[in-house]
Amino acid sequence: MSAPVSRVLSKTQIDMLAEHGEEMTAAVGDILFDVGDKSYPFIAIREGEAAILDASGREIVRHGASGFLGEMNLLSGQTVFLTAVVTEPMRYVAVDRETLRGLLFEDGALSDMLLSAFVQRRESLQRVEGVGIEIVGPTQDGATRSLVEFAKRQRLPFTWRDPGTDPEAAKLVAELTAEAIPLVRLPGGEDLRRPSNGELSRALGIGLELGPSEEVDLLIVGGGPAGLGAAVYGASEGLDTLVVESDVLGGQAGMSRRIENYLGFPAGISGTELIGRAITQARKFTARTATPYKALSLEPGGEDGHVVRLEGDIEVRAKAVLLSTGAEYRKLPVDDLADYEGLSVFYAAGPPEAQICGAQRVGVVGGGNSAAQAAVWLARGGALVTLLHRRADLAETMSAYLIDELDRYGVVVRDRSEITELHGADGRLESVTLTDGTELPFSFLFLFLGAAPCTAWLGDCIARDEKGFILTGEDAGAEGLLETSVPGVYAAGDVRGGSIKRCATAVGEGATIVRFVHEHLTKRREERQATADSA
């Protein structure tokens, strides 16, 4: 791995860190932290040098005077994946990681530099063979593939070793039964056999481990932008707040390579960095995050609050609940789709997208009304739009007036057309290939293939629309704008019927419900007091 772009601390910054940390020295050969360690402090180097090594002792990079050591696991609590050894006598400042979290909010310049460096270093580590966990299992094994996908979504450095092509891997699993595969080798030497996502996460120190029974003011089910927005505002306003997420924190926004239209980031921001900042901010205010825990049922309650049951026989009782479980958007079955998402492949079309697509060749995929509306909107903004759909006749799935609108605004319609390949570089789309071999030049692609809300676990206890999205406000017969059909239970983000599918909007909805929660809790207190007074 080539060394990352150099980032160094100023003397003033190191002096400031020293006020909150400890001045220390180290001799050549001293180990500052080692693979498999559960934690380590943030290290700012005054003098000297340290080398960063992988588990085999191979050198990855060196950091010298004014440099600093650490990557994303400083903030996430993950097990250490690397070793730091002193190569020149060192004077350095060690800052406890919890202290560092607070400093990141007090010093904007320091925060920007460290967070972007941590994200870049983690992304670099994901490209280095032999760093992080080893997943040993055959490519045809579903459990192995599932764990590999989870590691990717969690952005864990990992190596996948297939016993079918790797003799050493074959030896490792030779005596294991099929029920014990995949074998996962953790940093530091511990092995796990066919672990669940949760078992792997907790073995690496990721996320909170819940007890069998928890009680909170605000339970947030779903850790995407809406859930994290509610966590920040809820915890900062004094609510005992818990976020549970069935997969990885961040949702689909966290998987975006770049979000170009988020307020306050004119140059754009990666989903990893945005979500990393949000998680750090939520934890600063003492919100707790627990992943991965799958919600199994919601039992609306009365005086004692609502109960959400999680896998593992865990019960969480909450005075208020936010449902922000999001929706799963159907995606094209093509390689490298994730490389383009958020940069030139989108799942919604609005003013920001229309602005960047002006005078560009744009593809819209889908045969429903949403696809037509997006195509017309983009064409009105000056884009050269082609609508691709797999059926023989648009009239089967699209309203007649919209078919007329497509013609009126010059949208080219291609029937029986499906995409098999994307072509481009660095997330910038250049063209697509169709099933019949035709290659079409597109700079942007908009996918309207439908979305399924993650609400099946709710059963009939919450009112939903015909597609499964949660109804709120007047549609649910509720008083509050974002309240569901059950008082004290709210919905925000993509899971909510009629929501605007935007990261910023989801954050805003999540933050807004905190006001409604306070009103709900105040009303409950007043009702209890009135009951007590009349007794």
C-alpha positions in Angstrom: 0.0 0.0 0.0 1.4 3.4 -0.9 1.6 5.9 1.9 -1.5 8.1 2.2 -1.4 11.8 1.5 0.7 13.4 4.2 -1.3 15.0 7.0 0.6 16.6 9.8 -0.3 18.4 13.0 0.8 21.9 13.8 2.8 22.5 17.0 -0.2 24.4 18.3 -2.4 21.4 17.8 0.0 19.0 19.5 0.3 21.4 22.4 -3.4 21.5 22.7 -3.6 17.7 22.6 -1.0 17.6 25.3 -3.2 19.6 27.6 -5.8 16.8 27.4 -3.4 13.8 27.2 -0.1 12.6 28.5 3.5 13.3 27.3 5.4 10.1 26.8 8.6 8.7 25.3 9.5 5.4 23.6 12.7 3.7 22.5 13.5 2.0 19.2 11.7 -1.3 19.1 8.9 -0.4 21.5 5.4 -1.5 20.6 2.9 1.3 20.8 0.0 -1.0 20.0 -0.3 -4.5 18.5 -2.6 -6.5 16.3 -5.5 -7.8 18.3 -5.3 -5.2 21.1 -8.8 -4.2 22.3 -7.9 -0.5 22.3 -5.1 2.1 22.0 -4.9 5.9 22.5 -4.6 8.5 19.8 -0.9 9.2 19.4 0.5 12.5 18.1 4.3 12.4 17.4 6.5 15.3 18.6 9.8 13.7 17.6 10.8 10.4 16.1 9.2 7.9 13.9 6.9 4.8 14.0 6.3 2.1 11.4 2.9 0.5 10.9 3.0 -3.2 10.3 0.5 -5.9 9.3 0.1 -9.2 11.2 3.0 -10.8 9.3 5.4 -7.9 10.1 5.2 -6.4 6.7 5.6 -2.6 6.8 2.7 -0.6 5.4 3.7 3.0 6.1 5.8 5.2 8.5 4.7 8.3 10.4 7.3 10.8 11.6 7.4 14.1 13.5 4.1 16.0 13.6 2.3 12.9 12.3 -0.3 10.8 14.1 -1.3 7.2 14.5 -4.8 5.7 14.2 -7.6 5.0 11.9 -11.4 4.4 12.1 -11.2 1.9 14.9 -10.2 4.7 17.2 -13.8 5.9 17.0 -15.6 2.7 16.4 -14.1 0.7 19.2 -13.0 -2.1 16.8 -10.1 -4.5 17.6 -6.7 -3.2 16.4 -5.8 -4.6 13.0 -2.1 -3.3 12.8 1.0 -3.0 14.9 2.9 0.2 15.5 6.6 -0.1 16.4 9.1 2.7 17.1 11.8 3.0 14.5 13.4 6.3 15.9 13.3 7.4 19.5 10.0 9.1 20.1 8.4 11.8 22.1 4.7 11.7 21.7 1.4 12.7 23.2 -1.2 10.0 24.0 -4.8 11.0 24.2 -7.5 8.7 25.5 -10.0 7.9 22.7 -13.0 9.2 24.6 -11.2 12.4 25.3 -10.4 12.7 21.6 -14.1 12.4 20.7 -14.9 15.5 22.7 -12.0 17.4 21.1 -13.2 16.6 17.6 -16.3 18.7 18.4 -14.4 21.6 19.9 -11.9 22.1 17.1 -13.3 22.0 13.6 -9.9 22.1 11.8 -8.6 19.2 13.9 -11.8 17.3 13.3 -11.8 17.7 9.6 -8.2 16.6 9.3 -8.4 13.6 11.6 -11.8 12.3 10.4 -10.8 12.5 6.7 -7.5 10.8 7.5 -9.1 8.0 9.4 -11.6 7.3 6.6 -8.8 7.4 4.0 -6.6 5.0 6.0 -9.5 2.6 6.5 -10.3 2.6 2.7 -6.6 2.0 2.0 -6.5 -0.9 4.4 -9.4 -2.5 2.7 -7.1 -2.8 -0.4 -4.2 -4.5 1.4 -4.1 -8.3 1.4 -3.5 -9.8 4.8 -4.8 -7.0 7.0 -7.8 -7.5 9.3 -9.9 -10.7 9.5 -9.5 -13.8 7.4 -12.7 -15.5 6.1 -12.0 -19.1 5.1 -14.8 -20.8 3.1 -15.7 -21.8 -0.4 -17.2 -19.4 -2.9 -20.2 -21.7 -3.4 -21.1 -21.6 0.3 -24.0 -19.2 1.1 -22.9 -18.6 4.7 -19.4 -17.6 3.5 -20.7 -15.2 0.9 -23.1 -13.7 3.4 -20.3 -13.0 5.9 -18.1 -11.6 3.1 -20.8 -9.2 2.1 -21.3 -8.1 5.7 -17.6 -7.4 6.1 -17.8 -5.2 3.0 -20.7 -3.3 4.3 -19.1 -2.9 7.7 -15.9 -1.7 5.8 -13.8 -4.2 7.6 -10.3 -5.0 6.2 -10.5 -8.7 5.4 -9.1 -11.5 3.2 -11.3 -14.2 1.7 -9.5 -17.5 1.3 -11.2 -20.2 -0.7 -10.1 -23.8 0.3 -10.8 -24.8 -3.3 -7.9 -22.7 -4.7 -5.8 -22.1 -1.6 -3.9 -25.1 -0.1 -3.3 -23.4 3.2 -7.0 -22.5 3.5 -7.8 -26.1 2.7 -5.6 -27.3 5.6 -7.3 -24.9 8.0 -10.8 -26.3 7.3 -9.8 -29.9 6.6 -11.2 -31.3 9.9 -14.2 -29.0 10.1 -17.7 -30.0 9.4 -19.8 -28.0 6.9 -21.7 -26.5 9.9 -18.4 -25.0 11.2 -17.6 -23.2 7.9 -16.8 -20.4 7.3 -13.9 -20.2 9.7 -13.1 -16.6 10.6 -9.6 -15.8 12.0 -9.5 -12.6 14.1 -6.6 -10.2 14.5 -4.6 -11.6 17.4 -5.2 -15.3 16.7 -8.7 -16.2 17.9 -10.9 -18.3 15.6 -14.7 -18.2 15.1 -16.6 -21.0 13.4 -19.6 -20.0 11.3 -20.2 -16.9 13.3 -23.3 -14.8 12.8 -22.9 -11.1 11.9 -23.6 -10.2 15.5 -21.1 -12.7 16.9 -18.4 -11.4 14.5 -19.2 -7.8 15.4 -19.0 -8.3 19.1 -15.8 -10.3 18.9 -14.3 -7.3 17.1 -15.7 -4.9 19.7 -18.1 -3.3 17.3 -21.3 -2.0 18.8 -22.9 -2.3 22.2 -23.8 -5.7 23.6 -27.3 -5.5 25.0 -28.6 -7.1 28.1 -31.7 -9.3 28.2 -33.8 -6.4 29.3 -33.3 -2.7 28.5 -35.3 0.4 29.4 -34.9 3.7 27.6 -36.7 6.9 26.9 -36.3 6.7 23.1 -35.7 3.6 21.1 -34.7 4.1 17.5 -35.1 1.1 15.3 -32.8 1.7 12.2 -29.5 3.4 12.2 -29.6 5.3 8.9 -29.6 9.1 8.5 -33.1 9.5 10.1 -32.2 7.3 13.0 -28.9 9.0 13.6 -30.4 12.4 13.3 -32.9 11.5 16.0 -30.2 10.0 18.2 -28.1 13.2 18.1 -31.0 15.5 18.9 -32.7 13.1 21.4 -29.5 12.4 23.4 -28.4 16.1 23.3 -31.8 17.0 24.8 -31.5 14.7 27.7 -33.4 11.6 26.5 -31.9 8.2 27.3 -31.5 7.1 23.7 -30.7 3.7 22.1 -30.3 2.9 18.4 -30.6 -0.7 17.2 -29.7 -1.6 13.7 -30.0 -5.0 12.0 -27.1 -4.5 9.6 -24.5 -1.7 9.7 -25.0 1.9 10.9 -25.6 4.3 8.1 -28.0 2.5 5.9 -27.8 3.1 2.1 -26.3 6.6 2.7 -23.4 5.0 4.5 -22.6 2.9 1.4 -22.6 5.9 -1.0 -19.1 6.7 -2.4 -20.0 10.4 -2.4 -23.0 12.5 -1.5 -22.8 15.7 -3.7 -25.8 17.7 -2.5 -25.6 17.5 1.3 -25.8 20.9 2.9 -22.5 22.3 4.1 -20.2 20.2 2.0 -19.9 22.0 -1.4 -17.2 19.5 -2.5 -19.3 16.6 -1.5 -18.7 14.0 1.3 -18.4 10.3 1.3 -21.1 8.3 2.9 -18.5 6.7 5.2 -17.3 10.1 6.5 -20.8 11.6 6.9 -22.0 8.6 8.8 -18.8 8.4 10.8 -19.2 12.0 11.9 -22.9 11.3 12.8 -22.1 8.3 14.9 -19.3 10.1 16.7 -21.7 13.0 17.3 -24.4 10.8 18.7 -22.0 9.0 21.0 -20.6 12.3 22.2 -24.1 13.0 23.6 -24.2 9.5 25.1 -26.6 7.9 22.7 -25.9 4.2 22.6 -25.7 2.2 19.3 -26.2 -1.5 19.2 -25.5 -3.5 16.0 -26.4 -5.9 14.5 -29.7 -6.6 16.3 -32.7 -7.5 14.3 -36.1 -6.3 15.6 -38.7 -9.1 15.6 -41.8 -7.5 16.9 -43.4 -4.3 18.4 -45.9 -4.6 21.2 -47.6 -1.2 21.7 -48.0 -0.5 25.4 -49.8 1.9 27.6 -48.6 3.3 30.9 -45.4 1.3 30.9 -44.4 2.1 27.4 -43.8 0.1 24.2 -41.9 -3.2 24.0 -39.6 -4.1 21.0 -38.3 -7.6 21.0 -35.0 -8.3 19.4 -33.3 -11.5 18.3 -31.4 -13.2 21.1 -34.4 -13.0 23.5 -33.7 -9.3 24.2 -36.6 -7.0 25.3 -36.4 -3.2 25.0 -39.0 -1.2 26.8 -39.3 2.4 25.6 -41.4 5.4 26.4 -41.3 6.4 22.7 -40.2 4.5 19.6 -38.9 5.8 16.2 -39.2 3.5 13.3 -36.5 4.4 10.7 -35.8 1.0 9.2 -35.6 2.4 5.6 -36.4 0.7 2.4 -34.5 -1.7 0.2 -34.2 -0.3 -3.3 -34.1 -2.8 -6.1 -30.8 -2.5 -7.9 -29.4 -3.5 -11.3 -27.8 -7.0 -11.2 -24.5 -5.6 -12.6 -20.9 -5.6 -11.3 -19.4 -2.5 -9.7 -22.8 -0.7 -9.3 -21.7 0.4 -5.8 -18.7 2.3 -7.3 -21.1 4.6 -9.1 -23.9 5.0 -6.6 -24.1 8.6 -5.3 -21.8 9.9 -8.0 -23.5 9.1 -11.2 -26.1 6.5 -10.3 -29.1 7.7 -8.3 -32.4 6.5 -6.9 -34.3 9.8 -6.9 -34.4 12.8 -9.2 -34.9 16.4 -8.0 -33.6 19.9 -8.4 -30.0 19.0 -7.4 -29.8 16.2 -9.9 -31.5 18.2 -12.6 -28.9 20.9 -12.2 -25.9 18.6 -12.6 -27.6 16.7 -15.5 -28.2 19.7 -17.8 -27.0 19.1 -21.3 -25.9 15.6 -20.3 -26.9 12.2 -21.7 -29.0 10.6 -19.0 -30.6 7.1 -18.7 -33.7 6.5 -16.6 -34.5 2.9 -15.8 -38.1 1.8 -15.0 -41.5 1.5 -16.4 -43.7 3.1 -13.7 -45.0 6.5 -13.1 -42.0 7.5 -10.9 -39.6 6.7 -13.7 -41.7 8.8 -16.1 -41.9 11.8 -13.7 -38.2 11.7 -13.2 -37.5 11.5 -16.9 -39.8 14.5 -17.6 -38.3 16.5 -14.8 -34.7 15.9 -16.0 -35.6 16.6 -19.7 -37.2 19.9 -18.6 -33.9 20.8 -17.0 -32.1 20.4 -20.3 -30.9 16.8 -20.0 -30.9 14.4 -23.0 -33.0 11.6 -21.5 -33.5 8.0 -22.6 -36.0 5.9 -20.6 -35.3 2.2 -20.6 -37.8 -0.4 -19.6 -38.1 -4.2 -20.0 -41.7 -4.5 -21.2 -43.0 -4.3 -24.7 -45.5 -1.6 -24.0 -45.2 1.3 -21.4 -49.0 1.4 -21.2 -49.0 -1.8 -19.2 -47.4 0.0 -16.2 -47.6 3.8 -16.8 -50.4 6.3 -16.9 -51.4 7.6 -20.3 -50.8 11.3 -19.5 -47.2 10.5 -18.5 -46.6 8.7 -21.7 -47.8 11.8 -23.5 -45.5 13.9 -21.3 -42.5 11.8 -22.3 -43.2 12.5 -25.9 -43.8 16.2 -25.3 -40.4 16.7 -23.7 -38.5 14.6 -26.1 -37.7 11.7 -23.9 -36.5 8.7 -26.0 -38.2 5.5 -24.9 -36.5 2.1 -25.5 -38.7 -1.0 -25.0 -37.4 -4.4 -24.0 -34.1 -2.9 -22.8 -32.2 -4.1 -19.8 -28.7 -3.1 -18.7 -26.0 -5.7 -18.3 -22.8 -3.6 -17.8 -21.7 -0.2 -16.6 -18.6 1.5 -18.1 -16.6 4.3 -16.5 -13.9 5.2 -14.1 -13.7 6.6 -10.5 -17.4 6.5 -10.1 -18.1 8.6 -13.2 -20.3 6.7 -15.7 -19.5 6.9 -19.4 -21.8 4.3 -21.0 -23.9 1.2 -20.4 -24.3 -2.1 -22.4 -27.8 -3.6 -22.9 -28.7 -7.3 -23.2 -28.7 -7.1 -27.0 -25.1 -5.8 -27.0 -26.0 -2.1 -27.7 -23.8 0.4 -25.9 -25.4 3.7 -25.0 -23.4 6.8 -23.8 -24.8 7.9 -20.4 -23.2 10.3 -17.9 -25.9 9.7 -15.3 -28.3 6.8 -14.5 -31.5 7.0 -12.5 -33.0 3.7 -11.2 -36.7 3.4 -10.5 -37.1 -0.3 -10.1 -39.2 -0.1 -6.9 -38.5 -0.3 -3.2 -39.6 -2.5 -0.4 -39.9 -1.0 3.0 -38.4 -2.9 5.9 -41.6 -3.3 7.8 -42.7 -6.9 7.6 -41.7 -7.5 11.2 -44.4 -5.0 12.4 -47.3 -7.2 11.5 -50.6 -5.4 11.9 -49.8 -3.3 14.9 -48.9 -0.2 12.8 -51.0 1.2 9.9 -49.2 0.9 6.6 -50.1 1.6 3.0 -50.6 -1.0 0.3 -46.9 -1.2 -0.4 -46.0 -1.6 3.3 -44.8 2.0 4.0 -45.7 3.3 7.4 -48.5 5.9 7.5 -48.1 9.0 9.6 -50.0 12.1 10.6 -53.6 12.5 9.2 -53.2 9.4 7.0 -52.7 7.4 10.1 -55.3 9.2 12.2 -52.6 10.6 14.4 -52.2 14.0 15.9 -48.5 14.5 15.2 -47.0 15.0 11.7 -44.7 12.0 12.0 -46.6 10.0 14.5 -48.0 6.6 13.5 -51.3 5.0 14.3 -49.9 4.2 17.7 -49.4 7.2 20.0 -45.7 7.5 21.0 -44.5 5.6 18.0 -43.1 7.6 15.1 -41.7 7.0 11.6 -39.0 8.9 9.7 -37.0 8.5 6.5 -37.5 6.2 3.6 -39.8 3.8 5.6 -42.4 6.5 5.9 -45.2 6.7 3.3 -44.9 9.8 1.2 -41.4 10.7 2.4 -38.9 12.5 0.2 -36.1 10.1 -0.5 -33.2 12.4 0.5 -30.5 12.0 3.0 -30.9 15.5 4.3 -34.7 15.2 4.6 -34.3 11.9 6.5 -32.0 13.6 9.0 -34.5 16.5 9.4 -37.4 14.2 10.0 -35.4 12.2 12.6 -34.4 15.5 14.4 -38.0 16.7 14.2 -39.5 13.7 16.0 -37.6 14.6 19.2 -39.9 17.6 19.7 -42.9 15.3 19.3 -41.4 12.8 21.8 -41.0 15.6 24.4 -44.6 16.6 23.9 -45.7 13.0 24.2 -43.8 12.5 27.4 -45.0 15.7 28.9 -48.6 14.7 28.1 -48.1 11.4 29.7 -46.7 13.0 32.9 -49.7 15.4 33.0 -52.1 12.5 32.6 -50.5 10.5 35.4 -50.5 13.6 37.7 -54.2 14.2 36.9 -55.0 10.6 37.8 -53.0 10.8 41.0 -54.8 14.0 42.0 -58.2 12.6 41.4 -57.4 9.4 43.4 
